[in-house]
Every structure is written in C-alpha cells, then in structure tokens.
Amino acid sequence: MCGIVGVISKAPVNQLIYDALLLLQHRGQDAAGIVTMQGTKCFMQKARGMVRDVFRTRNMRALPGSVGLGQVRYPTAGNAWSEEEAQPFYVNAPYGIVLVHNGNLTNAQALKQELFDVDRRHINTGSDTEVLINVLAHELEGAAREWQLTPDEIFAAVSAVHRRIKGSYAVVALIAGQGLLAFRDPYGIRPLSFGEGVGPDGPEVMVASESVAIVGTGHTLTRDVAPGEAIFIDLEGRIHSRQCAENPSLNPCMFEYVYLARPDSIMDGVSVYQARLNLGETLAQRLISTMPPNEIDVVIPIPESSRPSAMQLAQKIGKPYREGFVKNRYVGRTFIMPGQGVRKKSVRQKLNAIEVEFKGRNVLLVDDSIVRGTTSKEIVQMARDAGAKKVYLASAAPPVRFPNVYGIDMPTKDELVAHGRTIEEIRQFIGADALIYQDVAAMKRVVAALNPKLDGFEASCFDGHYITGDVSADEFAAMAAQRGAQGEEEEADPRSRLALQSAEAA
C-alpha cells in the first residue's frame, strides 16, 4: 500500500506533486520521493520520513521541470529501513526511466534471477520495484525501433511486462524525452485513476492512486485506469490508451474499501464512504442476529476508518452514536508501523478515552477490521479503565485469517489473531464481553452493489482465495523468512530504534 502520482503540465510541477503526496500520506509514512524532468534531465529528492519532513524549500527549488512523479512509501518488500529502497527508482537505459510502484510482485525472486541470467541486468536491492523497472526497461529496449518511441511501441512493451510479472501493481513511469506512462495489473488489484485540468500555463494530466489526490489539487477525475490498461501521456499532454493484457478482469482489493483508502475517494466507481456505510448496515444485521441490541447503551467508533460503519450501525439498531476516543493525529497509523512492540506501545499515545462516554455504560466499540488483535485488546482495556460496565467489539470486516501477498503488511499467518482461532478464542484473547464479525459474503455483496461492473474482489486475507493463481506455500515461507530477518535487523540497528522514537515524538 503505497501512494503514487504522476503529472504532465506546461508549468512547474514540484509543488503540485508535493500537494498530491500530502493527500496520499495515509497510504505510506515510511519514505517519500519526487522526481521531475526538464528536457531529458532528471532531478530527484527522496528520503525516509513524512512528506513534510523530506521536502524542504531547498529541495523543492532543486526540482525544476513540467513533468514529474512522486511516491509515499509503505514497505511490503525489501528492507523497510533502507533509504536506498525509497522510490522513485531510476535506470539510465534505454532513454532514462524513472518509476514509482504500488503493489507487490509475487514472482520477484524468479524475475531477479531471470534478469541476471537472460537480460544481463543487475538488481542491487531487495525491492521488487527495482525488478519491475528493469523488466520495463528491457521490454522498451526490445520494442523501440527509433529514438522517438511511438505509443504502439510503448504499449507492446507493457504487454510484454504483463506476460512476465505476477502479482499486484499500479505503476507510473517517466520516460526521458517521451512522456508519462501508467499501467495497472490485469486484475486491477491496486488502484489507479487519472484526471485532467487546466494549470497556469495550459492543460494538465494527473495520474494517482486515489481520486482524492486528483480532485484535491483542482483537477477533474476522468476515470480509473482499467485492469491491464496502459495510459501514455506525451509531452504535449495528449492521452493515448490501450488494453495490454490478454484476459483482464476487475477485482479490486477489498481492504482498500475497508481500511486503506480515504473515505472521500472513489475507486473503480465505488465511493469508499458509501462502501463503509453499507458495511455498517450489514454489520448491524449481523449484530441483531447475535445479541439483543437493548444490551447496548452507546456505539463508539475506534478512529478513524470505522466512523461511517459505526454511524450506520448505530442508526440501524437505534442506539446513540458517540465519539469516545480522541486521536492524536501526530502519531502514525499503528497498522503501518513496523514492529509489534512499537504498535503496542503507540496505542495509548495515539488514543485517549473520554471517560464520560464510558462510565457505567455497556459500550459497543466498532473497528474497521481486526488484524493482529493486540491493538484491539489494548483499546478494550482502555474502555474498561474508563469505567465501562461491559465492552462489546464489532468488526466491519470479517476475520482476517490468511496472509496477504498483494501489498498489505500482514504476510505471515502467525501474526493474524484469527488464524487457527475460533471467534470465542479471539474474544477471549481480546478481552471483550462479546465479539461480532462481518460476514464475508455480505461484505462482498454490499460493496459490489455499488458498481455492477465489478467482476469480484481480491479478498484473500478474508477468504483465502489468491486471485492471481500463482501463490504457493513456498512463497509464504520465503515471505515469512524475509520478514523474520527484517525484524532481527530492526532490533539490531540502533538507527531503526532512533527513527521510531523520532516518529513517535513528532
């Protein structure tokens, strides 16, 4: 889950990309980067940290040009602490290509070996983005006949990329002297959309992970990039598009609607806010069939993604909705923070209970999802400490029982509280008086109702179905081993601990 953006304009784009990254900050807080291009020369600034910390005035002045792209990083592959793995990535041949990527390649290791043995390309990091940019570079080199690329040649290269790489990917790339290229995996797992507007010197085109970045910077959302489709915007701002995959189907990541995306975004024709309202309504039906609503005095959301679901649930069962927790907005999202110990430590720094809403009441807490369970356990205890008589917990998403391999940071089953546990065992672990989960089929039904053109969803963490069909037990074992090695590195590296302390103190 990263946030990516690309812009072609007639005016300098550094400030525009910065503003778009601020609107996408929720998609990644580990690192940020911007590349701009003037003529065929690239200018880059990237570092670990939040957008506001990575880019100072001197950095912005050093990013000239009317074409550019940017990314906020949330690491799911490679070394989370390595600054060299911050994006964008750059290769100097052919043409000079700069690329940002959101997703996770499930065949990255095999491709890395193939690039070395067959393509004679060296991969210097553990990042699958470096693998992806080298595959694209190789295919562009094979497709080009002259120095000036044609849209047909670019689309032929993207078709070849689709045939070689597996997994989830939304990509924006700059090709020096040519233009901006964006494409999406054939299943449409990770989101990507584009919009158009008029800048100070003429027309502009922006590609971004979420519509909020497009609309929030004064552009008009045109549409989503279709699964398997490639969009090429030449330096004059002309948009060329083509379907480059053989059998595309639209199966967006369900976790985007449950948790990851901003509620004011529209993804693949679905309002994220309305999706969460619908989840709240069907969760209320689930609750009514599980326990008498008259046992509940008040419904309280766990900020922030759960608010729409909690409001709709409260209305449906006829109980008051109250804000019972105050969120410290200057502490990062606990789901994204690396290291289980850091997540647990940050909960009480991040949330504070309003005692008057809990004291002497039976409260129903509503969360968007329960992944590891440790945060939920801590919040339930906070409610008890604030004076609640009974604490019930409802999840707007079903139990997260399976690892995710498509770009969400929960790749090992041992980290998932629901894996191998019954609902009663999860309830006991969390310490709630009752635990109500969303139903998988109901979740899919109420979100799909918002766009009949959806073919389905990538919901593997809930239903165990890996839509790309290429994920094996060996991949899970490799991911678990890599994750364990990263954890050991984080514990051993004092810079890692210092970085976390600085982030928490910010």
N, C-alpha and C positions, 0 to 999 in steps of 0.2 A: 504494500500500500504506500506508494509514493504519489506526489503531486507533480505533474509536468505541464509545461506551457511552451508554446512557440508563437512567434509573431513576425509577420512581414508588413512593413509600413513604408511610408515616404518620409517619416520623421524619426528621430532617435527613439529607440525602444527600451532603453535601460530602465527608465522609471516605470514604464508600462509593465514590463516583466516583473519588476520588484513588487508593484501593486498586486499583480495577479498571484504571485507567490504568497503574499500575505493572506490572500483569500483562500489559499490552499494549504496554509500552515498546519491545519488539523490533520493533513494526510502524511506528515512527516516532520519530526522535530530533531532528527539526529544531525543532518547536514543540509546545506543549501548551495546552489550554484547557478551562475548565469554566464552565458556566452553570447557575445554579439559579434556581428561580422560587418566589416567595412571594406567594400570591394571583395577581395578574396582573403583578407587577413582576419584572423580570429582573435578576440580578446576575451579572456576568461578570468573569473573570480569564483572560487569555491572553497568551502571550509566547513568544519564541523560546527554545529550550533544553529540557533534560530535565525530566520531571515534578517531580523533587525540587528543581530549581532555580527552576521557575516559580511553585510554590506554597509560600509561607512561612506561618507561623502567622497573620500579619495578613491574608493573602489568604484563608485558609480561614475566618476569622471573618467576613469580608465576603461569604460565600456562604451565606446562610440559605435555608431552604426544603426542602420534602419531595419536590420534583420537580427533575430536572436531567439534564444530559448533558455529555459530555466527549469530547475527541479528542486523540490524539497524531499529529503530522503528519509525513508523509514526502512532500515536494513532487514532483509529477509534472506540474503545470500551473501557469502563472503565474510569479511571481517567487519563487524559493526563499529569497531573503534578506529579503523584505518581511514585517515583523511584522504589517502590516495584513491580510495574507492568511492569517494563522494563524486557525484555526477555534476556536470556532463563529462562524457568521455570523448576523446579525440583520436583520430588516426589521420596520418598525412597523405595517404594514398588509397584509392585514386581521388584526385581533386582536393582532398581535405574534407573530412566528415566529422561533425560533432553531433552527439546523440544523447538523449535522455530517455529513460525507460521506466515504466511502471509494470511490475509483474514478476514472474519467476519462471525461468526456463527449466523444465524438468529433465531435459537431456543435456544440460550444460557441460557436465563432465565428459560425456562422449564427444560432444562438439569440440571441446577444448583439445582433445587428443586428435580429432579429425583435422582441425585447423593446423595443427603442428605437422601431422604426417602427410596430409594431402595438399592443403592450401599453402603450407610453408609460412604460417603466421604464428607469431609468438604471443602468448597471453601471460601478462605479468602479474595479475592479481587474481583473487578468488571471486571476483564479481562476474555474474552472468551478463551484466551489461557490456563488459569488455568483450565477452564472447559474441554477443549479439552484434555489436558494431563491426567486428571483424568479419562476421558472416555477411553482413550487408555490404561491406567494402569489397569483399571478394566477388560477390554477385554483381555489383555495379561495374566492377572492372571487366567482368566477363560479358556484360550486356552492352557496354559502350563501344561505339564504332568511331566516333569523333570526340573532340574535346567537349563540345557542347552536347550535353545529354538531351534526348527527347523524352517527353512523358512516356512514350511507348517503351523505351529502354529502361526507364526507372521502374515502371510497373512490371516489366519482365523480371527485373532483379528482385522486386518484392515477392513475386510469385515463387521464385526460387528460394527465397528466405522462408516463406511459409512451408515449403516442402521439407526444409532442413530442420527447423526448430520446432520444439514441442513445449507446451505449457501455456502460460498466460502472458500476454504482452500488449501494452499500448506504447507506441513509440513515436517520438518526434525527433527528426534529424535535420540538420542544416548541411547542405552540400555546397561547398565554396564555389561561387560564381554561377550557381544553378538555381537554388531556391530552397524551399522548405518542404520536407516530406513527412507525412504522418500516416501510420497504419496500425491496424488492430488485429489481434489474433482471430482465427476463423470461428471461434465460439463466442467472441465478444465478452470474455470474462471480465477483463479490466475496462473501465470506462474511458471514453474519449469522444469529444464533441468539438465543433468549430463554429465560429461566428464571424460576422463582418460588421464593419463600422467605418466611420469617416474620421480620420485623425486631423491634426492641424495642417497637414500638407497633402492630404488625399486619402484614398481608401486604405483600409487596414483589414487584415485577416488574422484571427487568433485561433489557435488550437489549444485545448486544455482538458485536463482530467474531469473537471466538473463545470457545469453551466454557470455556477456562481462566479467563477473567475472571468468568464466572458461577459456576462451581464453586469457584474460589479465593476468592470472597467469601462463601461459605456458602450459596449458592443451589443449587437442583436444576435441571439442564438439562431444559427441557421439549421443545424440538425446534428445528430450523432454521426460519428464515423461508423459505418456498418461493419459487422464482423467480417474480417478478411479483406476489407476495402482499403485502398490506399488513396490518399489525397496529396496531390503535389501542387504547391503554390509557387509559381515562377516569380522572378524578381519584379515583375510588373504587377503582381497581385492577381494574376489570372489563375483560377482554380481548375485543376484537372482531376478527375477521379476515375477509378476503375475497380471492379471486383477482381481481386487477385488470388482468391482461394477457390479450391475446387468444389467443396461442399460446405459452405458456411451455414451457421445456424446461430440464432441469438439466445444465448444462455448467460446473462449477466450474473455476477457474483451476488448472492443473496445477502452476504454480510455488508455490502455497501448500503443496502436499504435498512438493515437492522442497526448498524452502528457506524460504519466508516465515513459515510458521506455527510455533508452539511444538509440540514433539513430543507434549506431553501434551494437546493439543486434539483434539477430534473435530469434523470438518467434513463436513456433508452425509452423515452416517452412516459416515464413514471415519475411523479412527484414524490420525492423522498419523504416529505412531510405527510402527504396523504397515505403513503405506504405505512408509515408508523401509526397514523390514526387507525387504519384498518387493522393493524396488528393488535392495537389496544382493544378494539371491539371484539375480535375473535378470542383474545385472551380473557375478556370479561365472560364470554360464554363458557369458556373452559373453567373459569373460577366458579361460576354459578353451579356447574355440574359437579364441582369438587367439594365445596364447602358453603354453608349459608352466609350470604353477604351481610346479614344482620350481626354477625360476629365482628364485623369491621367497623371501626369508628371513623377512620380517615385514611385516604390514599395519598402516599407521599412518593414522588419520583426520586430516583438516585441520579443526580445531574450527570450529563445533560441530555444525552441522546434519547432517554426514556420518557421525556416530558410529554410528547404528543400521545404516546401509547397510554401513559398514566392518566392523562386528562380524559381520553376517550373511555377508558375502563371505568373511571370514577363516575362519569356521566351515565354509563350503561347500567351500573349497579346502584346508582342513586346515593352515592356517598360523597362527602366533601373532599375536594382536592386541595391539598396544602403543600407549600414549599417548606420542607423540614430540614433541609441541608443548605448551607451556604458554601459555595465553591470558591476556593482560592484559584483564580484564573492564571496565576503566575507559577503554578506547578504543572509539569507536563502530564499528559494523559497516562494513567497508570498502566493501561493495556500496552502502550507503546514502549514504556520504559524497560530497558534490558535489565535482566537480573531479578530473580524472585524476591530477594531480600530488599531491593530498592523499591519494588512495587508495594510490599507490605509496609515499609517504613513511610512511604509517601501518602498513604491513605488519610491519616489524621492531619497531615499537613495540608491536604487538598480539600477535605470536607470538615465542616463543623456543624454539629446538630443544634437546632433551635429548640430548646427544652420544652417550651410552652406547647409545641405541636405534638410532643410525645408523652408528656407526663400524664400518667393514669389512663392512657388510651391503648386500644388494640389497633395497631397500625399495619397497613399493607404497604410494604415497600415494593416499588416496581422498577426493575432494571431492564436495560435493553437486551442483555444476554449475560450468561454466567459462563466464564471460560475456565479459569483456574480455580475459582472458588475462594481464594484467600482474601480477596478484596470484599467479597460478599460477606464472608464470615466476620470480618472486621467491622463492616457497616452495621450488620445485625447487632453486634455487641455495642456499638455506639448508640443505637436506638434504645437498647436496654439501659445503658448507662444514663441516658437522658430521661429515663423514667417510664418507658413504655411498659404496659402490663403484658401484652403479647406482641410478638413481631412475626408477621407473615411476609413471605417473599414471593413475588411473581416475576417471571422472566418473559419478556415479549418475544423471545426466540426459544426454539426447542433446545433440549440438551445438546451441548457441543461434545460429541462423543468420538470424533475422528480427527486425525491430523489434517492440516491444510497444506497443500503444496503449491498453491497458486498466488502466493504473495501476501499471506497473513501470518503474523508471527506466532504460530502455535503448531509447529511441525511435529512434536513428539507426543504420543498418546499418554505418556506418564504425567504430563503437565495438566491434562484435562480432568477436572473433577468428576465429570460424568462418565468417563471411560471406565467400563467394568463395574460401575456402581448402579444400584437401583435408585429411584427417586428418594426413597426413605433413607438410604445410606447417605445420599447427598445432603438431604435435610439435616441429618444428624451432624454431618461434618460442618455445615454452615452454622448450625445452631438456631435455625428458625423454628417457630411453632408449627408452621405449615409451609409447603413449597409447591408452587403451581407453575408448570412449564407450558409454553405454547406447543401446539401440535404441528408436526412437520407438514402434513397435508394441508392443514388450514392456513399455515403461513404462506405456502406456495399459492394457494388458491386466491387469497385476498390481495396479494401483490400482483399476481398475473391478471387479475380482473381490471387493473388499471391500464393495461395495454394488451389487447388481444393478439398483437403481432409477436409477442414473446414466444419463443419455442420452448422455453423452460428456464431453469436456473442452475447455476453452479452452486450447489448447496452441500458439497461433500462433507463439510465439518458436521453437518446435521444428519445426513442420510448415508454417508459412506460411499456415494457414487462419484467416481472421478471421471469427469465428462470427457477428458481427452483420451482416456482409454490406454494410456501408456505408463501408468504409475504402478510400480511393483513393490514388493516387500524390501527389495534391495535398495530402492530409492529412500524408503523410510529409514532404513538402517543407516544409510550414508548421511542423511539429514540429521539424525539423532547424534551420530558421532561428531559431525561438524559442530552441532550446537553445544555438545559437551565440551569440545575443545575450545570454543569461543568463551564459554563460561569460565573455564580454567584460566584463559588468557586475561579475561576481565578482572578476575580475582587477583591475578599475579601482577597486573600492571597498575602501579600507583597513579599513573596519569588517568586511567579509567575512573578510579575512585574520586580523584580530584575533579574530573569533568562532571561527574554525577553530583558531587557536593555543590559545585558551582551552579549547575542547572537547578537544583532544588532551592538554592538560596536566591536565585534570580527573581 
